Amino acid sequence: MVMICRLIAVAAITFLSTSADALTMQECREQYKADHARGVRTPWDIYQVKVCGIDTKASAPAKKPTQ
């Protein structure tokens, strides 16, 4: 029953967050620590994407060539 409640909580957070609501890395880290203390055991890489809206596979913007 506890696991179901945790899954519902993570699903609700995921549903309510959008990329427009993306957190900074520091905010995400703090939220992850708080959720982890409450028993949410989502892996960090998945948590960043699903809860914080951080694309962990995004590359840095390409530098413009100098002339």
C-alpha positions in Angstrom: 0.0 0.0 0.0 2.9 2.4 0.8 4.5 1.7 -2.5 1.2 2.6 -4.3 1.0 5.9 -2.4 4.6 6.6 -3.4 3.9 5.9 -7.1 0.8 8.1 -7.0 2.9 10.9 -5.5 5.6 10.6 -8.1 3.0 10.4 -10.9 1.2 13.5 -9.6 4.5 15.5 -9.4 5.4 14.3 -12.9 2.0 15.2 -14.3 2.0 18.7 -12.8 5.5 19.6 -13.8 6.3 20.8 -17.3 9.4 22.0 -19.0 8.2 25.6 -18.4 8.4 24.7 -14.7 11.8 23.2 -14.9 13.8 23.6 -11.8 17.4 24.6 -11.5 19.9 21.9 -10.8 20.2 23.2 -7.2 16.4 23.3 -6.7 16.1 19.8 -8.1 18.9 18.4 -5.9 17.2 19.9 -2.8 13.8 18.5 -3.8 15.3 15.1 -4.5 16.9 15.0 -1.0 13.6 16.0 0.6 11.7 13.3 -1.4 14.4 10.8 -0.7 14.0 11.5 3.0 10.3 10.9 2.7 10.9 7.5 1.1 10.7 8.2 -2.6 13.4 6.0 -4.2 13.4 7.2 -7.8 16.9 7.0 -9.3 18.6 10.5 -9.6 18.8 10.4 -13.4 15.1 9.6 -13.8 14.1 12.0 -11.1 15.9 14.9 -13.0 13.9 14.3 -16.1 10.5 13.3 -14.7 10.2 15.6 -11.7 12.5 18.5 -12.4 12.2 18.8 -16.2 15.9 18.7 -16.7 17.0 17.0 -19.9 20.1 15.1 -18.9 20.9 14.2 -22.4 20.9 17.7 -23.8 24.2 18.9 -25.1 25.7 22.3 -24.6 25.0 24.8 -27.3 27.5 24.7 -30.1 30.0 27.6 -30.1 29.9 29.9 -33.1 33.0 29.6 -35.2 35.4 32.6 -34.9 36.5 34.2 -38.1 
